[in-house]
Amino acid sequence: MATTHIRHQLHLHGAQIKRFALLGLLGLLVPTAAMAQRKASAKATRGKGGTVKSITVKNLPAYDERWFHPGMYIGFTGSRFIIEQSQTYINNQNITATSVVSPSLGVGFIGDARLGNPESPFILRFAPGVTFLTRRVEFRPRGYANPDSIVTQEVTSTVIQFPLLLKYQSDRRRNSRVYMIAGLSPTLTASNRRSDPLRNQLRALNNDLTLEYGVGLDLFYPLFKLAPELRFSHGLRNLLVAGDKDVFSRSLQSMSTNSVTLYINIQN
């Protein structure tokens, strides 16, 4: 088998990514300074004799009094398929399959709604967005380590996500607090592209449902809140599209998604 030429297609969507990022940044800059930055409260620590030792400024002191907070995010993802191969096919055809972790990029918007009074630790989050994914599965003859014997099947997709998440946050400590988040995310594939359909014959279904969970850190600044978040995602559906002709689809029994994403959330 000849080596498949792997094309990195993320540059094809550069204009789309720039448009999403620009719209998101404009959405953050539109709010007035009076809304984005209220007067900060300061607390002075004094030593003996009333001497001021340090001053702690609490940014966005009235942040939790508002019931709704909009924002945007950018996500850096490592994604792969979790595959299950037929043992009978491995024995008969002597071919093994390995899923490869591939990087991807996503952008989207955030809507946080507080559940209960301002002291409530529960937040309901809706965060629709789009992710540009390229996932790869390598097929090779069992026992052959020669790179020339590897055939890579590539599934490139533009995926629209609609996660509905429940956020549980700790008490605020000065200008930071930690939180946990979990929920479900229906996904819809807007497009599946195959750079070389004659070689890339492996296909995936156009919709999925994923289980999401993770942890994050809210950091309060004078003009906005920044929240780095690490989230894990596990697909609940078998996305394999069975094929009668290609050897790649016939060798698999199931194919589901698995990913780890670093989100950078910005809210006001």
C-alpha positions in Angstrom: 0.0 0.0 0.0 1.2 3.5 -0.8 1.5 6.2 1.8 -1.4 8.6 1.8 -0.5 12.2 1.3 -1.9 14.0 4.4 -3.1 17.5 3.7 -3.6 20.0 6.5 -6.8 21.8 5.5 -7.2 24.3 8.3 -5.9 27.1 6.2 -8.9 26.7 3.9 -11.0 28.1 6.6 -8.8 31.1 7.6 -11.3 33.6 6.4 -14.2 32.0 8.4 -12.1 31.9 11.6 -11.2 35.6 11.2 -14.8 36.6 10.7 -16.0 34.7 13.8 -13.2 36.1 15.9 -13.8 39.7 14.7 -17.5 39.5 15.4 -16.8 38.2 18.9 -14.3 40.9 19.7 -16.7 43.6 18.5 -19.4 42.1 20.7 -17.1 42.5 23.7 -16.0 46.0 22.9 -19.6 47.4 22.3 -20.7 47.6 26.0 -20.1 51.0 27.5 -17.4 51.6 30.1 -20.1 52.2 32.7 -21.4 48.7 32.3 -18.0 46.9 31.7 -16.2 48.6 34.5 -17.8 49.8 37.7 -16.0 51.5 40.5 -13.7 48.9 42.1 -13.8 48.4 45.9 -10.5 48.6 47.7 -9.5 47.0 50.9 -6.4 48.2 52.8 -4.3 46.1 55.1 -2.8 48.1 57.8 0.0 47.4 60.2 0.9 48.8 63.6 0.2 52.4 64.0 -2.3 52.4 61.1 0.4 52.2 58.4 -1.0 50.9 55.1 0.9 47.7 54.2 -1.1 46.7 51.0 -4.2 47.5 49.1 -6.4 44.8 47.4 -8.7 46.1 44.7 -11.8 44.0 44.0 -12.5 44.2 40.2 -16.1 44.1 39.0 -17.5 44.1 42.5 -21.1 44.0 41.3 -20.5 41.2 38.8 -22.7 38.6 40.5 -25.6 40.9 41.0 -26.4 40.7 37.3 -28.4 37.5 36.4 -27.1 37.2 32.8 -23.5 37.5 31.4 -22.7 37.3 27.6 -19.3 36.5 26.2 -17.3 34.6 23.7 -14.7 31.8 23.6 -11.9 30.3 21.6 -11.1 26.7 22.0 -7.9 24.7 21.2 -8.8 21.0 20.9 -7.0 17.7 20.6 -9.5 15.3 19.0 -9.6 11.7 17.9 -11.9 8.8 17.1 -12.3 6.0 19.7 -12.5 3.0 17.4 -13.3 -0.7 17.8 -12.0 -3.1 15.2 -13.4 -6.5 14.3 -11.0 -9.2 15.6 -12.2 -11.5 12.9 -11.2 -8.9 10.3 -7.8 -8.4 11.9 -7.1 -12.1 11.8 -8.3 -12.6 8.2 -6.9 -9.5 6.6 -4.0 -8.9 9.0 -4.7 -5.1 9.2 -4.8 -3.0 12.3 -6.2 0.5 12.8 -5.0 3.2 15.1 -6.7 6.6 15.8 -4.4 9.6 15.8 -4.9 12.7 17.9 -5.3 15.8 15.7 -5.4 19.5 16.7 -8.4 21.7 15.8 -9.8 25.2 16.5 -13.2 26.4 17.6 -14.9 29.7 18.3 -18.3 30.6 19.7 -20.4 32.6 22.1 -21.4 32.2 25.8 -24.6 33.0 27.6 -24.5 32.5 31.4 -27.8 32.7 33.4 -27.7 32.6 37.2 -30.1 30.1 38.8 -31.4 31.7 42.0 -30.3 34.6 44.0 -26.9 36.4 43.6 -25.3 34.0 46.2 -26.3 30.9 44.2 -23.4 28.8 43.0 -25.3 27.4 40.0 -25.0 28.9 36.6 -26.8 27.6 33.4 -24.5 28.0 30.4 -25.5 27.9 26.7 -22.4 28.1 24.5 -23.1 27.6 20.7 -20.1 27.5 18.5 -18.3 26.1 15.5 -15.3 23.8 15.4 -13.1 22.9 12.4 -12.1 19.2 12.9 -9.7 16.9 11.2 -9.6 13.4 12.6 -7.3 10.6 11.3 -7.2 6.8 11.5 -4.1 4.9 10.4 -4.3 1.5 8.8 -1.3 -0.7 8.6 -0.4 -4.4 8.0 0.0 -6.1 11.4 3.7 -6.5 12.2 5.0 -4.0 9.6 6.6 -0.9 11.0 7.6 0.5 7.6 6.0 4.0 7.2 5.4 3.3 3.6 2.9 0.6 4.5 0.6 3.0 6.5 -2.6 4.3 4.8 -4.2 7.3 6.6 -7.9 7.9 6.4 -8.9 11.5 7.1 -12.3 12.8 8.1 -12.5 16.6 8.0 -15.6 18.3 9.3 -17.1 21.7 10.2 -19.1 20.9 13.3 -21.7 23.2 15.0 -22.1 22.6 18.7 -25.0 23.5 21.0 -23.7 22.6 24.6 -26.1 23.1 27.5 -24.0 23.0 30.7 -24.5 23.4 34.4 -21.7 25.4 36.2 -21.0 25.1 39.9 -18.7 27.8 41.2 -17.0 28.4 44.5 -17.1 31.5 46.6 -15.2 34.4 45.1 -11.8 35.0 46.7 -10.7 38.5 45.9 -10.4 38.4 42.1 -10.6 34.7 41.4 -12.7 31.6 41.9 -12.7 28.0 40.7 -15.6 26.1 39.1 -16.7 22.8 37.8 -18.9 22.4 34.7 -20.8 19.5 33.0 -23.6 18.8 30.6 -24.6 17.5 27.2 -23.8 18.9 23.7 -25.8 18.0 20.6 -23.6 18.5 17.5 -24.4 18.9 13.8 -21.9 18.5 11.0 -22.3 21.4 8.6 -20.0 19.8 6.0 -17.8 16.7 5.6 -14.9 17.2 3.2 -12.6 14.6 1.8 -9.5 16.0 0.2 -9.1 12.9 -1.9 -12.3 10.8 -2.0 -10.5 7.9 -3.8 -8.2 7.5 -0.9 -10.2 8.9 2.0 -13.1 6.5 2.0 -13.9 6.5 5.8 -17.0 8.4 6.6 -18.8 9.6 9.8 -22.4 10.5 10.6 -23.5 14.1 10.5 -24.9 14.4 14.1 -23.7 13.3 17.5 -24.4 13.8 21.2 -21.4 14.3 23.6 -21.0 14.2 27.3 -19.0 17.2 28.5 -17.3 17.9 31.9 -14.4 20.0 33.1 -12.9 22.5 35.5 -12.1 26.2 35.1 -10.8 29.3 36.9 -12.6 32.7 36.8 -10.2 35.6 36.9 -11.7 39.1 37.4 -10.1 42.1 35.7 -11.2 45.7 35.7 -12.9 45.5 32.3 -13.9 41.8 31.9 -13.7 38.3 33.3 -11.2 35.8 31.8 -11.7 32.1 32.4 -9.3 29.4 31.2 -11.2 26.1 31.2 -10.2 22.5 30.6 -13.0 20.3 29.3 -13.3 16.7 28.3 -15.8 15.4 25.7 -17.0 11.9 25.0 -19.3 11.0 22.1 -22.3 8.8 22.9 -23.1 7.7 19.4 -21.5 5.3 16.9 -20.6 7.6 14.0 -19.3 4.9 11.7 -21.0 4.9 8.2 -20.8 1.3 7.1 -19.3 0.7 3.7 -19.6 -2.5 1.6 -16.7 -1.8 -0.8 -13.9 -0.1 1.1 -11.7 -2.1 3.3 -11.4 0.6 6.0 -15.1 0.8 7.0 -15.5 -2.9 6.9 -12.6 -3.4 9.3 -14.3 -1.3 12.1 -17.3 -2.0 14.3 -17.7 1.4 16.0 -16.2 4.9 15.9 -17.0 7.6 18.4 -15.5 10.9 19.3 -13.2 11.8 22.1 -11.5 15.2 22.7 -9.8 17.5 25.2 -10.3 21.2 24.8 -8.6 24.3 26.4 -11.2 27.0 26.3 -10.4 30.7 26.8 -13.6 32.4 27.9 -14.1 36.1 28.0 -17.2 37.7 29.5 -18.4 41.1 30.8 
